[in-house]
């Protein structure tokens, strides 16, 4: 998760997932356990999978989210 200016504020991991719908909750805290402020944030989702030939494939997407309390 990044600020709108591109600064990395949090990395979340989800391992050993199956195809389909998956989710990960974020407590809106940064790497120093401080709550982030209201505003727009950028997220990047990156998925790495191994196929039957043991080669890895990676796909990613980015989007925006808003925190408003």
KAZI-V111301 format. One record per helix or strand of 3 or more residues. SS is the DSSP state (@ for helix, = for strand). FROM is the first residue (numbers start at 1). TO is the last residue. If there is no record, write none. Layout:
ss,from,to
SS,FROM,TO
SS,FROM,TO
//
This chain:
ss,from,to
=,39,50
=,56,67
//
